[in-house]
Amino acid sequence: MIPQASGVLLDRLELSVPPIRLPVKGKIQLGERFSIDAALSTGTLSLSRVPEWIAKGGFEAGNIELSLDMKGRVSIGKPGGPPGGSR
C-alpha cells in the first residue's frame, strides 16, 4: 500500500511468466496522482511455448509479437471533493 501523500515513480517494470516476459518501459507514477506514459513489448513469442492456461484465441502454432502503448492520468479526489477526483 502506498500512502496517498507520498508516491512512487517507476521507469521499468517486468512481469515474467516463463517463457513470457512482459517488460514495460516508460514512466508510471503511483500515489495521489496516477499517471502512465509507457510501452509494453513482448518481443517474438513462439505460440507452442506459451503455457496452456493462457488463451491463444484459437492459434496453436507460429510466432507472435505484441506491443502496447499506454498513456493516461488520474488524480485521486480529496475528502469532500468529487468522486474519483479529476481526470
C-alpha positions, 0 to 999 in steps of 0.5 A, spaced: 500 500 500 502 506 498 500 512 502 496 517 498 501 523 500 507 520 498 508 516 491 512 512 487 515 513 480 517 507 476 521 507 469 521 499 468 517 494 470 517 486 468 512 481 469 515 474 467 511 468 466 516 463 463 517 463 457 513 470 457 516 476 459 512 482 459 517 488 460 514 495 460 518 501 459 516 508 460 514 512 466 508 510 471 507 514 477 503 511 483 500 515 489 495 521 489 496 522 482 496 516 477 499 517 471 502 512 465 506 514 459 509 507 457 510 501 452 509 494 453 513 489 448 513 482 448 518 481 443 517 474 438 513 469 442 513 462 439 505 460 440 507 452 442 511 455 448 506 459 451 503 455 457 496 452 456 492 456 461 493 462 457 488 463 451 491 463 444 484 465 441 484 459 437 492 459 434 496 453 436 502 454 432 507 460 429 510 466 432 507 472 435 509 479 437 505 484 441 506 491 443 502 496 447 502 503 448 499 506 454 498 513 456 493 516 461 492 520 468 488 520 474 488 524 480 485 521 486 479 526 489 480 529 496 475 528 502 469 532 500 471 533 493 468 529 487 468 522 486 474 519 483 477 526 483 479 529 476 481 526 470 
